[in-house]
Amino acid sequence: MSEVVLRLSGIEKVYNRGKPNQVSVLRGADLTVGRGEVIALVAPSGAGKSTLLHIAGLLDSPDKGTVEIGGEPMQGRSDRKRTSVRRSEVGFVYQFHHLLPEFTALENIVLPQLANGVARKDADARGLHLLDSVGIKDRAAHRPGALSGGEQQRVAFCRAMANTPKLLLADEPTGNLDPETSDRVFGALMGLVRETGLSALIATHNLELASQMDRCIRLDGGLLQAD
């Protein structure tokens, strides 16, 4: 395999441990994502795919197991180090765009770059390039409330890509859109991912979209299996 961008080994996660309503969500999940690889994560609701993505993106910690990003183990790292890796190496996209309503589309993409120490002029240039890549550069000065659902989600994609991450994690990124818009927006996302050679783990219920990725894995019974 090419360079490993993400490796999950023996990931276990239990909620309400020791209580009558204890739930074992992940029971030893293993996953390796290579550089430039795009993987579909398919699972029924409540199976733990969001938990898996949060652990992979350092938003949550496993009870057991290890997470490596870019070959670097994340267990035992300080909060500052984990935040730094999450900010620079990982991009997130959710089902709902979570854009800041008081800022324009471009500003929503610029802000993460400024937080990462990028000069404003360079951040503006990258933001406009990303918006152009997904076909909505002409909407750069519009606030989220003036954008359609599909446009909002494309801005969210660009924001996730703002700091040139190695890994994109997406949780049902088109699940809130109608089928026609979903196809169009997913096409924009895949174009952006392929253009940059990014690695991506994308959770989706849509098997047609999953078939367009490099491979598909299923989360079942707390374990990951090739589908």
C-alpha positions in Angstrom: 0.0 0.0 0.0 1.0 3.6 -0.5 1.8 5.9 2.4 -0.7 5.3 5.2 -2.6 8.5 6.2 -4.9 6.9 8.8 -4.6 3.7 10.7 -7.1 2.6 13.3 -6.1 -0.5 15.3 -8.3 -2.4 17.7 -10.6 0.5 18.4 -13.1 -0.1 21.2 -15.7 2.3 22.5 -18.3 1.7 25.2 -20.9 4.1 26.4 -22.4 4.0 29.9 -19.8 1.5 31.0 -20.9 -0.5 34.0 -24.5 0.6 33.8 -27.5 -1.5 32.9 -27.8 0.5 29.6 -24.1 -0.1 28.6 -23.6 -0.1 24.9 -20.5 -1.4 23.1 -20.4 0.6 19.9 -17.0 -0.4 18.6 -15.5 -3.8 19.4 -12.0 -3.8 17.9 -12.4 -1.9 14.7 -9.4 -1.9 12.3 -8.9 0.3 9.3 -6.1 1.5 7.1 -6.5 4.4 4.7 -3.7 5.0 2.1 -2.7 8.2 0.5 -5.2 9.3 -2.1 -7.7 6.6 -1.2 -11.4 7.4 -0.9 -13.3 4.9 1.2 -17.1 4.6 1.7 -18.2 3.8 5.2 -21.7 2.2 5.2 -23.6 1.4 8.4 -27.2 1.6 9.6 -28.2 4.4 11.9 -26.9 3.9 15.4 -24.2 1.5 14.4 -21.4 3.9 15.5 -20.1 5.4 12.3 -20.2 9.0 13.8 -18.3 7.7 16.8 -15.7 6.1 14.5 -15.3 9.3 12.5 -14.9 11.3 15.7 -12.2 9.0 17.0 -10.4 9.0 13.6 -10.5 12.8 13.7 -9.3 13.2 17.3 -12.6 14.6 18.5 -13.1 11.6 20.8 -10.8 9.0 22.3 -11.2 5.3 22.2 -11.4 3.2 25.3 -8.9 0.8 23.8 -6.9 0.8 20.5 -4.7 3.2 18.7 -5.1 6.0 16.2 -2.3 7.0 13.8 -2.4 10.0 11.5 0.4 10.3 9.0 2.2 7.5 10.8 2.2 9.3 14.1 0.5 7.7 17.1 -2.0 10.0 18.8 -2.4 8.2 22.1 -0.8 10.0 25.0 -0.4 13.3 23.0 -1.3 16.5 24.7 -4.5 18.3 23.9 -2.5 21.0 22.2 -0.8 18.5 20.0 -4.0 16.8 19.1 -5.6 20.1 18.3 -2.7 21.1 16.1 -2.9 17.8 14.2 -6.7 18.1 13.9 -6.4 21.7 12.6 -3.7 21.0 10.0 -4.1 17.4 9.0 -7.8 16.6 9.1 -10.9 18.2 7.4 -14.4 17.6 8.6 -17.7 17.7 6.7 -21.1 17.0 8.4 -24.6 16.4 7.2 -25.5 20.0 8.1 -23.1 22.6 6.9 -22.5 24.5 10.3 -21.4 27.6 8.5 -21.0 30.8 10.5 -24.1 32.8 9.4 -22.7 36.3 10.0 -19.8 35.7 7.6 -19.7 35.4 3.8 -18.9 32.1 2.0 -15.4 33.3 1.4 -14.9 34.4 5.0 -16.1 31.0 6.3 -13.2 29.4 4.3 -10.7 32.1 5.2 -11.2 32.0 9.0 -9.7 28.4 9.6 -6.6 29.5 7.6 -6.1 32.7 9.6 -6.3 30.5 12.8 -3.6 28.4 11.3 -1.3 31.4 10.7 -1.9 32.0 7.0 -1.7 35.6 5.7 -5.0 37.1 4.8 -4.1 37.7 1.1 -3.1 34.0 0.7 -6.2 32.8 2.6 -8.4 34.8 0.3 -6.7 33.5 -2.8 -7.0 29.9 -1.6 -10.7 30.4 -0.6 -11.5 31.8 -4.1 -9.7 28.9 -5.8 -11.6 26.3 -3.8 -15.0 28.0 -4.5 -14.1 28.1 -8.1 -13.2 24.4 -8.0 -16.8 23.6 -6.9 -18.4 26.0 -9.3 -19.6 28.7 -6.9 -16.9 31.4 -7.0 -19.6 33.9 -7.9 -21.3 33.3 -4.5 -18.1 34.2 -2.5 -19.6 37.4 -1.1 -23.0 35.9 -0.1 -23.7 34.9 3.5 -25.0 31.3 4.1 -28.6 32.4 4.4 -28.5 33.6 0.8 -27.2 30.3 -0.5 -29.1 27.2 -1.5 -28.6 24.0 0.5 -26.3 22.6 -2.1 -24.3 25.8 -2.2 -24.0 25.8 1.5 -22.6 22.3 1.6 -20.1 23.1 -1.1 -18.9 26.0 1.0 -18.6 23.5 3.9 -16.4 21.2 1.6 -14.2 24.1 0.8 -13.9 25.1 4.5 -12.8 21.5 5.3 -10.2 21.7 2.6 -8.9 25.2 3.6 -5.8 24.1 5.4 -4.8 21.5 2.9 -5.4 18.5 5.1 -4.2 15.0 4.4 -7.4 13.4 5.5 -11.1 14.3 4.9 -13.7 12.8 7.2 -17.3 13.3 6.0 -20.4 12.1 7.9 -23.4 11.8 5.5 -22.3 14.9 3.7 -25.2 14.9 1.2 -27.8 13.3 3.5 -29.7 16.5 4.0 -30.1 17.2 0.2 -32.6 16.0 -2.4 -31.4 13.3 -4.7 -30.6 15.6 -7.7 -28.8 18.1 -5.6 -27.0 15.3 -3.7 -25.6 13.9 -6.9 -24.4 17.3 -8.0 -22.8 18.2 -4.7 -21.2 14.8 -4.3 -19.7 15.2 -7.8 -18.2 18.5 -6.7 -16.8 16.9 -3.5 -15.2 14.0 -5.4 -13.8 16.4 -8.0 -12.1 18.4 -5.2 -10.8 15.3 -3.5 -9.4 13.8 -6.6 -7.8 17.1 -7.7 -5.9 17.4 -4.5 -5.0 13.7 -4.0 -6.7 13.7 -0.6 -7.5 10.6 1.4 -11.1 10.5 2.5 -13.4 8.4 4.7 -17.0 9.2 3.8 -20.0 7.8 5.7 -23.1 7.4 3.5 -26.3 5.5 3.3 -26.4 6.0 -0.5 -25.0 2.8 -2.1 -24.9 4.5 -5.5 -22.5 7.1 -4.1 -20.6 4.5 -2.3 -20.0 2.6 -5.5 -18.1 5.6 -6.9 -15.4 5.4 -4.2 -12.3 3.2 -4.3 -13.7 0.7 -1.8 -16.6 0.2 0.6 -16.4 -1.0 4.2 -19.3 -1.8 6.4 -19.6 -1.2 10.2 -21.4 -4.1 11.6 -21.5 -5.3 15.2 -18.8 -2.9 16.1 -16.3 -4.3 13.5 -15.3 -3.1 10.1 -15.6 -5.5 7.2 -15.0 -5.2 3.4 -18.4 -4.8 1.7 
